[in-house]
């Protein structure tokens, strides 16, 4: 598989993550860890369906070294656990913004890989433009205020960003591990979500068709196929371009909420659109191609 094709496949994960907020609003009052357990179970069933279709043995994809299991489960479950902890122990705006440092960290961490190409200024400029655009979306053009009493939440959000960026870039070291293994990582994450749900939450029965639809769509897309295509992109695609392009997810999310009448279009959205799109173009300038000097 070429790098270009893998990058395109990986970018579909970002598109699916753009629908995460919209689908989550459809799930009503389902508790976070219950939602993790239900959606990641659906994600596992997606991969199980693929194995049945191609007559593959699911057990054959269980045979991986312990470090592969630790890496995969820590990445998927760890990210969500830190994210929910951050949202519960710190204001949502600040927690979300800190957590969304992960695309910028992917761009930076990619330079640490053995044999990696030099990190160019256009990569950093593009990533910073994307982060500023994301900040405008999250804060709606307002300011943020970090307060000492929310330190635990801020640390959890930082751990969230570090976990996902490290998992994404670290996938490069496990290039020989097939994407099918992510199916089992999803199963383990679903189990972890179920354990946390039983320990910290009360079961909430989905009451409407809309809530069931939201859960199903989350499991199929943003919490399902997205992790499989992201794995391909991280292992074989252009990490820096995917990192910068990841800032399109909150932009797509905002646009979908506006389109469905759940949010209003305003100047921060317009400015974020320009910054995030511009940042992606700046980061990709070498791949797009520049006029050659005479």
C-alpha angles and dihedrals in degrees: 000000000000122000090242093055093045090050091052091049091048091050090061087069089061090051091051092047087056087070093050096096094045095049091044091056088057092058092070116199099349107144116247100247092042087054090050091051094048099042097044089049087058089048090054091049089054091058091041088056090053091052092050092047093052093037094241123154110247089208091061089068092054094069103096133126117269092251090060091053093046091049096047099043093042089052098049102033096032093055094052094043092052091044094054091043089053093051091048096049104036138038110282095236097054094038093050093048094050091046090052092064087093097093090053090047090052089057092049097041092049088070089063094062116109111262092008120157117252115279104246126211089242089062092053094042091050092048093048091048089052092050092050089050090049090050090054090051095048097043095035089228094308131115132265129224123201111208127192095233090066096052093119090054093048091050090049090051090049090050088050092056093044093047096053096040091048092047092048097048093036089059085078089072090056097050091133092059108095120237088242087078089068087068090065091043086057090051091052091047090051089052091049090049090051092051092049090046092054091047101045110015143051119236114258115198113223102246105192141042088245092058092049089047091051091051092047095048091047091052093047098044127012094023096030127033091019092070092050095050091042089055090056092048094049094048100043109009137079105287096196096051091047090049093054093040089055089076086071089074097074089042092053088045092054093046092051091050089051092047091052094047096249094114138022129242112244141157096277089057092050092046092046090051091054095044097046095044091044091048091053091050092048092050091048096045094111092050092046090051134236128232109270118241117245 
